[in-house]
Amino acid sequence: MKMVSAKLTVPGFQFAAVKCGIKYENRLDLGLAWSEVPASVAGAFTTNLIKAAPVVISQKRIRSGMARALLVNSGYANACTGRQGYRDADLLTSELARILGAPAGSILIASTGTIGMTLPVKKMMNSLPALVQNLSPKTAPDFIQSILTTDTFPKVVYTRKIIGGKKITLFGTAKGAGMIMPNMATMLGFVFTDLAIPSRLLQPIFTAAVEESFNRITVDGDTSTNDTALCLANGLAGNAVPRGRSLSQVESLIGDTLKELARMIVRDGEGGTKLVEIRVEGARNPREADLVARTIANSPLVKTAIYGAEPNWGRIIAAAGRQGSKFKFQNPKFK
């Protein structure tokens, strides 16, 4: 596993992780991100009809537009765990809110790991005081390690950029290797920035960025129950509300970050040996272009041809031809 630089600091954010023993002993598996001031928040979640308890809870809480903390665990997904799963997630966030001195509704939660297993709540509750005590601006690498499961390397993007005359710092991280399919995937993706931007502007920007990144990757064609992507912006950079050119810069900053994280997830796909980008040109609309790309990307025959480095374009055309929308086929010209 690659090590991550300890220089991943974002003004106003602190991070921590502990070895809780949720599924495996002696590994960081419970993480916390804390904003020293209330932060604007935006999010995107799985489109699977089976949604894990932490997804449902966080999805509701971001509607306020503000958040203070994010509690994350790996090992067990807390999905398909019934009412107990919701009680466990609510209990953990309520206790964390008490320790932090923050409203319970400002604590977000995300989980990843095995589906169908309830969380070891007693272990996790006992670990919360140490988790809060470990908070530091310099411990983002520990937080990153705490969200990984079958990943072979951490996914990290760290950027500093001048926007609106102010230096903006952004740190993004993600996990994901298996159960990866467009419309999120088995992934967690988090962005922390000191950018000043209201949630009413941040949410549509983040939604569009997710659509063009996490929603356009696939490894194995499966969509998870726990997919969660969140962006917290605490405003400590002191920039004016982005408008015009500065708003476009923010869109590019967040969009480029998520695209790079998405590529890292595919590169780390379980059993994957190649990273392939599919481009569709000349489609009548984005929906049809997306349909063609998804059908080709998820074709087992296309995947085997790519794996074997065999230029069998017939498999690509055959996949495109069964995706449902009409198109004209012209024999390719070879040099």
GUBATOR-474770 format. One line per 4 residues: number of its first residue (from 1); their letters; for each residue x, z, y of C-alpha. Coordinates in steps of 0.2 Angstrom, whole numbers, plus 2048, in hexadecimal, padded with zeros to 3 digits. Example, Ala and Ser with C-alpha at 12.3 -4.5 7.8 and 13.67 -1.06 7.14 Angstrom:
GUBATOR-474770
1 = as = 83E:827:7EA; 844:824:7FB $
end
This chain:
GUBATOR-474770
1 = mkmv = 800:800:800; 807:7FB:811; 80A:809:81E; 801:808:82F $
5 = sakl = 80A:80C:83F; 806:81D:847; 806:814:858; 7F3:80F:856 $
9 = tvpg = 7ED:819:865; 7DE:816:86F; 7DB:821:87F; 7CD:82E:87B $
13 = fqfa = 7CC:82B:869; 7D2:837:85B; 7D3:835:849; 7D5:83F:839 $
17 = avkc = 7D4:83E:826; 7D6:84B:818; 7D7:84A:805; 7C6:850:800 $
21 = giky = 7C6:84B:7ED; 7B6:842:7EE; 7BA:836:7E0; 7CD:837:7DE $
25 = enrl = 7D9:845:7E1; 7E7:845:7ED; 7E1:836:7F8; 7DB:836:809 $
29 = dlgl = 7C8:832:807; 7BF:83B:815; 7C2:834:827; 7BC:838:838 $
33 = awse = 7BD:82F:849; 7B9:839:859; 7B6:833:86A; 7BA:840:877 $
37 = vpas = 7AC:83A:882; 79C:831:87E; 79F:81F:879; 794:810:879 $
41 = vaga = 790:80A:868; 78B:7FA:85F; 789:7F7:84D; 785:7EA:83F $
45 = fttn = 77F:7EF:82D; 77C:7E8:81C; 76E:7DB:81A; 76B:7E2:808 $
49 = lika = 75A:7E9:805; 762:7F7:7FC; 76A:801:80A; 775:810:807 $
53 = apvv = 770:821:810; 77E:820:81D; 779:80E:822; 767:814:825 $
57 = isqk = 76D:823:82F; 77A:81A:83A; 76F:80B:83D; 762:817:845 $
61 = rirs = 76E:821:84F; 777:813:857; 766:80F:860; 76A:81C:86C $
65 = gmar = 779:811:872; 785:820:872; 790:828:865; 79D:836:864 $
69 = allv = 7A4:835:852; 7A5:82C:842; 7A6:834:831; 7AC:829:823 $
73 = nsgy = 7AF:82C:810; 7B6:821:802; 7B3:824:7EF; 7A0:825:7EF $
77 = anac = 794:819:7F8; 785:825:7F9; 77A:816:7F5; 76B:817:7E9 $
81 = tgrq = 76C:82A:7EA; 75A:82C:7F0; 754:83A:7FC; 764:844:7F7 $
85 = gyrd = 76F:837:7FE; 766:838:80F; 766:84B:80F; 779:84B:80A $
89 = adll = 77D:83F:819; 773:849:825; 77A:85A:820; 78C:853:822 $
93 = tsel = 789:84C:833; 77F:85B:839; 78D:867:834; 79B:85C:83B $
97 = aril = 791:85B:84B; 790:86E:84C; 7A3:86F:84A; 7A6:862:857 $
101 = gapa = 799:869:863; 791:858:864; 77F:852:861; 77B:84E:84F $
105 = gsil = 773:83E:854; 784:839:85B; 78D:83A:84B; 78E:82A:841 $
109 = iast = 792:829:82E; 798:81C:822; 79C:81C:80F; 7A4:810:803 $
113 = gtig = 7A8:811:7F0; 79E:812:7E0; 78B:810:7E2; 77F:81C:7DA $
117 = mtlp = 789:82C:7DB; 785:83A:7E7; 792:841:7F2; 79B:851:7EE $
121 = vkkm = 793:859:7FD; 79B:86B:7FB; 7AC:864:7FA; 7A9:859:80A $
125 = mnsl = 7A1:867:814; 7B0:872:810; 7BC:865:816; 7B3:862:827 $
129 = palv = 7BC:870:830; 7CD:86A:82B; 7C8:858:82F; 7C4:85D:841 $
133 = qnls = 7D3:868:842; 7DE:858:83E; 7D7:84E:84C; 7E5:845:856 $
137 = pkta = 7E7:835:860; 7F6:831:854; 7ED:832:843; 7E4:822:842 $
141 = pdfi = 7EF:81C:833; 7E7:82B:829; 7D6:826:82E; 7DA:814:829 $
145 = qsil = 7DF:81A:818; 7D0:824:815; 7C4:815:815; 7CD:80B:808 $
149 = ttdt = 7C7:809:7F6; 7CE:7FA:7EC; 7D7:7F3:7FB; 7E9:7EF:7F8 $
153 = fpkv = 7EE:7F0:80B; 7E6:7F7:81B; 7DE:7EB:827; 7E2:7EF:839 $
157 = vytr = 7E2:7E6:84A; 7E9:7EE:859; 7E8:7E6:86A; 7EB:7EA:87C $
161 = kiig = 7E4:7DE:88A; 7E1:7DE:89C; 7CF:7DC:8A0; 7C7:7DE:8B1 $
165 = gkki = 7D8:7E4:8B8; 7D9:7F2:8AB; 7E3:7F4:89B; 7D7:7F4:88C $
169 = tlfg = 7DC:7FB:87B; 7D4:7F6:86B; 7D6:7FC:859; 7CD:7F4:84B $
173 = takg = 7CE:7F8:839; 7C4:7F3:829; 7C3:7F5:816; 7BD:7E9:809 $
177 = agmi = 7C3:7E0:7FA; 7B5:7DE:7EE; 7A2:7DB:7EF; 7A6:7CF:7FE $
181 = mpnm = 798:7C3:803; 792:7BC:814; 786:7C7:81D; 793:7D5:81E $
185 = atml = 79A:7D8:80C; 7A0:7E9:804; 7A9:7ED:814; 7AB:7FA:821 $
189 = gfvf = 7B1:7F4:832; 7B5:7FF:841; 7BA:7FB:853; 7C0:808:860 $
193 = tdla = 7C4:804:872; 7C5:80C:883; 7BC:7FD:88A; 7AE:802:896 $
197 = ipsr = 79E:7F9:891; 78C:7FE:88F; 784:7FC:87E; 777:7F0:884 $
201 = llqp = 786:7E4:887; 791:7EA:879; 783:7E7:86B; 780:7D5:86D $
205 = ifta = 793:7D1:86F; 796:7DB:85F; 788:7D3:856; 78E:7C1:85A $
209 = avee = 7A0:7C6:855; 79A:7CD:844; 790:7BD:841; 79F:7B2:844 $
213 = sfnr = 7AB:7BE:839; 7A5:7CA:82C; 795:7C0:829; 79F:7B0:825 $
217 = itvd = 7AB:7B7:817; 7A8:7B7:805; 7B3:7BB:7F5; 7A7:7BE:7E7 $
221 = gdts = 795:7BA:7EE; 78F:7CC:7EE; 787:7D5:7FC; 78A:7E8:7FD $
225 = tndt = 77E:7F7:800; 78A:7FF:80D; 791:7F2:819; 793:7FA:82A $
229 = alcl = 79C:7F3:839; 79D:7FE:849; 7A5:7FD:85A; 7A8:80C:865 $
233 = angl = 7AD:80A:877; 7B0:81A:881; 7B3:812:892; 7C3:81B:896 $
237 = agna = 7CC:80B:89C; 7C1:80D:8AC; 7BE:7FA:8AD; 7AE:7F4:8B6 $
241 = vprg = 79F:7EE:8AC; 7A5:7DD:8A4; 79D:7CE:8AD; 7A2:7BC:8AD $
245 = rsls = 7B4:7B9:8A8; 7B7:7CB:8A3; 7A7:7CA:898; 7AE:7BB:88F $
249 = qves = 7BF:7C4:88D; 7B6:7D2:884; 7AC:7C6:879; 7BD:7BE:874 $
253 = ligd = 7C6:7CF:872; 7B8:7D5:866; 7B5:7C5:85D; 7C8:7C1:85A $
257 = tlke = 7CA:7D3:853; 7BC:7D2:847; 7C1:7C0:841; 7D2:7C7:83D $
261 = larm = 7CC:7D6:834; 7C0:7CA:82A; 7CE:7BF:825; 7D8:7CE:81F $
265 = ivrd = 7C9:7D3:814; 7C8:7C2:80C; 7DB:7C2:80A; 7DA:7D2:800 $
269 = gegg = 7CB:7CC:7F5; 7CB:7D3:7E4; 7D3:7C6:7D9; 7D6:7BB:7E7 $
273 = tklv = 7E6:7B0:7E9; 7E2:7A5:7F8; 7DA:7A6:809; 7CF:797:80C $
277 = eirv = 7C6:792:81C; 7B7:786:81B; 7B2:77C:82A; 7A2:772:82B $
281 = egar = 7A1:765:839; 793:75A:83E; 784:765:838; 774:764:841 $
285 = npre = 774:776:845; 77D:786:841; 771:78B:833; 775:77C:829 $
289 = adlv = 787:77D:82C; 787:78F:826; 77D:78A:817; 789:77C:812 $
293 = arti = 799:788:814; 791:796:80A; 78C:78B:7FC; 79E:784:7FB $
297 = ansp = 7A6:794:7FD; 79C:79D:7EF; 79E:78F:7E2; 7A7:794:7D3 $
301 = lvkt = 7AD:783:7D0; 7B4:781:7E1; 7BD:792:7DF; 7C5:78D:7CF $
305 = aiyg = 7CB:77C:7D7; 7D3:786:7E5; 7DA:792:7DA; 7E2:785:7CF $
309 = aepn = 7E8:77B:7DF; 7DE:76C:7D8; 7D8:760:7E6; 7C7:75D:7DE $
313 = wgri = 7BC:758:7ED; 7AE:754:7E1; 7AB:766:7DE; 7A9:769:7F1 $
317 = iaaa = 79D:75B:7F3; 793:760:7E4; 791:772:7EC; 78D:76B:7FD $
321 = grqg = 780:75F:7F5; 776:76D:7ED; 774:779:7FC; 764:772:802 $
325 = skfk = 766:769:813; 768:756:814; 778:74E:819; 781:73D:817 $
329 = fqnp = 78F:73B:80B; 79E:72F:80E; 7AC:72D:801; 7BB:736:808 $
333 = kfk = 7CA:72B:80D; 7DB:72F:806; 7EB:72A:80D $
end
